[in-house]
Amino acid sequence: MATKPTPESSTALRKIKTVLVSQPTPEAGKSPYAEVEKKYGLQVDFRQFIQVEPVAGKDFRKDKINISDYSAIILNSRNAIDHLFRVCEELRIKLSQDTKFFCISEAVALYLQKYTQYRKRKVFFSSNREQGLFDLLLKHKNNERFLWPCTDAHQEDIPEFMDKHGFKWDKGVMYRTVSADLSDLAELDYDLIIFYSPLGIKSLFENYPDFIQRDKHIAAMGPTTAEAVKEAGLVLSFQAPTAEAPSITKALELRLQVTNKK
């Protein structure tokens, strides 16, 4: 468990010049932080705090889930697509051309092209992330049996929705999310660390059991991550989305306008 910061560190407004984002390094030219980094003269580093490990096909088989029995598949990440097709390959399962794919976004839907001929598939995607996905699923509730490929450490939004509305569905745990080894980061010598999931907080303390926040800023993307920060005894500097800051980069800029004011 984290050591709670002192009252002084909770209220101190440390100037932010160095930022660690607990996400993989973005492709060249595609960093959402690039503009704010340049505008405020920041050093923004990326390091993934969690990593994905596959569940082997032979182990997945133990859950007695036959992928061919499902007429529709829910896909809410690229990881889910990667591991769905990996498990199918390991178990020598060929998805029917009639299988429907329900995707949380167009980007996820287009990622299917890596594994199958997109134009020949029945693909539905949301234009409003999770709520849009739920609306799509409701339209097909009575006609399909759904499989949700997921990680062991998933959030409960989709299961709760499916159970509440009486869908015929199952979840298939095809990969696991575990803490990454951060031993090459000898010290977390950053003014701000940005977290994107509760598992990132878990990884922080598994890698740095004696971590003390002091006057470091901690930021969180999403309400569950923000709650995990507080439950760990850390002081939350800012979070997103909010009415003023729909993105974490906007929230960062608003914070910088206070902490880095000359």
C-alpha positions in Angstrom: 0.0 0.0 0.0 1.2 3.5 -0.8 2.4 5.9 1.8 0.1 8.9 1.9 1.8 12.2 1.0 2.1 14.8 3.7 -0.4 17.7 3.8 2.4 19.9 2.4 2.9 17.8 -0.6 -0.8 17.5 -1.2 -1.2 21.2 -1.6 2.1 22.1 -3.2 1.9 23.2 -6.9 5.2 21.8 -8.2 6.1 23.2 -11.6 5.7 20.5 -14.3 8.6 20.1 -16.7 8.9 16.3 -17.0 6.0 13.9 -17.6 5.9 10.1 -17.7 2.9 8.7 -19.5 2.2 5.1 -18.6 1.4 4.1 -22.2 3.4 2.6 -25.1 5.5 5.1 -27.2 3.2 6.4 -30.0 4.1 6.0 -33.6 6.2 8.8 -35.0 4.2 12.0 -35.5 1.1 10.6 -33.7 1.6 11.6 -30.1 -1.5 13.3 -28.7 0.9 15.1 -26.3 3.1 16.7 -29.1 1.3 20.0 -29.2 1.3 20.6 -25.4 4.8 19.3 -25.2 6.1 21.9 -27.6 3.9 24.7 -26.3 5.1 24.4 -22.7 8.6 23.1 -23.3 8.0 19.7 -21.6 9.9 16.5 -21.7 7.2 13.8 -22.2 8.4 10.2 -21.9 6.3 7.1 -22.5 6.6 3.7 -20.7 3.9 1.0 -20.7 3.3 -0.1 -17.1 1.3 -3.2 -18.0 1.7 -5.8 -20.7 -0.5 -8.5 -22.3 0.3 -12.2 -22.1 -1.6 -14.8 -24.3 -3.8 -17.5 -22.9 -2.7 -20.6 -24.9 -5.3 -22.2 -27.0 -5.1 -25.5 -25.1 -5.7 -23.6 -21.8 -8.6 -21.7 -23.4 -10.2 -25.0 -24.4 -10.5 -25.9 -20.7 -13.2 -23.2 -20.3 -15.3 -25.3 -22.6 -16.1 -22.5 -25.0 -16.5 -23.5 -28.6 -16.0 -20.3 -30.6 -17.9 -21.8 -33.5 -21.1 -21.9 -31.4 -21.4 -18.1 -31.4 -23.0 -16.1 -34.2 -21.7 -12.7 -33.0 -18.5 -11.4 -31.4 -18.0 -8.3 -29.4 -14.7 -6.5 -29.9 -13.7 -3.6 -27.8 -10.0 -3.5 -28.4 -7.3 -4.4 -30.9 -5.9 -6.8 -28.4 -9.2 -8.7 -28.4 -8.9 -9.0 -32.2 -5.3 -10.2 -32.1 -6.0 -12.9 -29.5 -9.4 -14.0 -31.0 -7.7 -14.9 -34.3 -4.6 -16.3 -32.5 -6.8 -18.7 -30.5 -8.7 -19.6 -33.6 -5.5 -20.4 -35.4 -4.1 -22.5 -32.5 -7.4 -24.5 -32.2 -7.8 -24.7 -36.0 -11.1 -22.9 -35.9 -12.4 -21.1 -39.0 -14.9 -18.4 -38.3 -18.1 -18.6 -40.4 -18.5 -16.0 -43.0 -21.9 -15.3 -41.3 -20.3 -14.4 -38.0 -21.1 -10.8 -37.0 -18.6 -8.5 -35.4 -19.7 -5.7 -33.1 -16.9 -3.2 -32.6 -16.6 -0.3 -30.1 -15.2 2.1 -32.8 -14.5 2.3 -36.5 -10.7 2.1 -35.7 -11.2 -1.3 -34.0 -13.5 -2.4 -36.9 -10.9 -1.5 -39.5 -8.2 -3.4 -37.6 -10.1 -6.6 -38.6 -8.5 -6.2 -42.0 -5.3 -7.5 -40.6 -6.9 -11.0 -40.3 -9.9 -11.2 -42.7 -11.4 -9.6 -45.8 -13.4 -6.8 -44.2 -15.7 -6.2 -47.1 -17.0 -9.8 -47.0 -17.7 -9.6 -43.3 -20.8 -8.4 -41.3 -19.2 -5.7 -39.3 -21.0 -3.1 -37.1 -19.2 -0.4 -35.2 -20.1 2.4 -32.8 -19.7 6.1 -33.5 -20.2 6.8 -29.8 -17.8 4.4 -28.1 -19.4 2.2 -25.4 -22.9 3.7 -25.4 -23.1 3.4 -29.1 -21.9 -0.2 -28.9 -24.7 -1.0 -26.4 -27.3 0.6 -28.7 -26.0 -1.6 -31.5 -26.1 -4.8 -29.4 -29.7 -4.1 -28.3 -30.9 -4.0 -31.9 -29.6 -7.6 -32.4 -30.3 -8.9 -28.9 -32.9 -11.6 -29.9 -31.2 -13.0 -32.9 -27.6 -13.7 -31.8 -25.5 -15.6 -29.4 -22.6 -13.4 -28.4 -19.0 -14.1 -27.4 -16.8 -11.4 -25.8 -13.0 -12.0 -26.1 -11.4 -10.3 -23.2 -8.6 -10.1 -20.7 -8.8 -11.6 -17.2 -8.6 -8.1 -15.7 -11.5 -6.5 -17.5 -14.0 -3.9 -16.4 -17.5 -4.9 -15.6 -19.4 -2.5 -17.9 -20.0 -5.0 -20.7 -20.8 -8.0 -18.5 -23.2 -5.9 -16.4 -25.0 -4.6 -19.5 -25.3 -8.0 -21.1 -26.7 -9.6 -18.0 -29.0 -6.7 -17.3 -30.6 -7.0 -20.7 -30.8 -10.8 -20.8 -28.4 -11.5 -23.7 -27.3 -15.0 -24.6 -23.6 -14.4 -24.2 -20.3 -15.7 -22.7 -17.0 -14.1 -22.1 -13.8 -15.8 -23.4 -10.6 -14.9 -21.5 -8.0 -15.1 -24.2 -5.2 -12.9 -22.7 -4.0 -11.7 -19.4 -2.9 -8.2 -18.3 0.1 -8.2 -16.0 2.5 -5.7 -14.6 5.4 -4.8 -16.8 9.0 -5.0 -15.5 10.1 -1.4 -14.9 13.5 -2.3 -13.3 15.3 -0.2 -16.0 13.6 2.9 -14.6 15.8 3.2 -11.6 13.9 6.2 -10.3 10.6 7.8 -11.2 12.2 11.2 -11.3 9.3 12.9 -13.0 7.2 15.9 -12.0 4.0 14.2 -13.3 3.0 10.6 -13.9 -0.2 9.9 -15.9 -2.1 6.7 -15.5 -4.7 5.1 -17.8 -6.0 2.2 -15.8 -6.1 0.8 -12.2 -3.7 -1.9 -13.3 -1.1 0.9 -13.9 -1.4 1.8 -10.2 -1.0 -1.8 -9.3 2.1 -2.1 -11.4 3.6 1.1 -9.8 3.6 -0.5 -6.4 4.7 -3.9 -7.6 7.7 -2.3 -9.1 8.2 0.3 -6.5 6.8 -1.0 -3.2 8.4 1.9 -1.3 7.1 4.6 -3.6 6.3 7.9 -1.9 4.5 10.6 -3.9 5.8 13.7 -2.1 5.2 16.7 -4.4 4.9 14.7 -7.6 1.7 15.2 -9.6 -0.4 12.2 -10.3 -3.1 12.3 -13.1 -5.7 9.7 -14.1 -7.6 9.0 -17.3 -11.1 7.7 -16.5 -13.1 7.5 -13.2 -12.0 4.0 -12.3 -8.4 5.0 -12.6 -9.0 8.1 -10.6 -10.6 6.0 -7.8 -7.7 3.6 -7.9 -5.3 6.5 -7.4 -7.2 7.7 -4.3 -7.6 4.1 -2.9 -3.8 3.7 -3.1 -3.4 6.7 -0.8 -2.1 9.0 -3.5 -3.2 12.6 -4.1 -4.8 13.1 -7.5 -3.7 16.3 -9.2 -6.1 16.1 -12.1 -8.2 13.8 -14.2 -10.1 13.5 -17.4 -12.6 13.4 -18.9 -14.4 16.4 -17.3 -16.7 19.1 -18.6 -13.7 21.4 -18.9 -11.3 18.8 -20.1 -12.7 16.0 -22.4 -9.1 14.7 -23.0 -6.2 14.1 -20.7 -4.0 16.4 -22.8 -6.6 19.2 -22.3 -6.6 18.5 -18.5 -2.8 18.6 -18.5 -2.8 22.0 -20.3 -5.3 23.4 -17.8 -3.0 22.2 -14.9 0.1 23.7 -16.6 -1.6 27.1 -16.8 -1.7 27.0 -13.0 1.5 25.3 -12.0 3.8 26.8 -14.7 2.5 30.3 -14.6 5.3 32.8 -14.6 
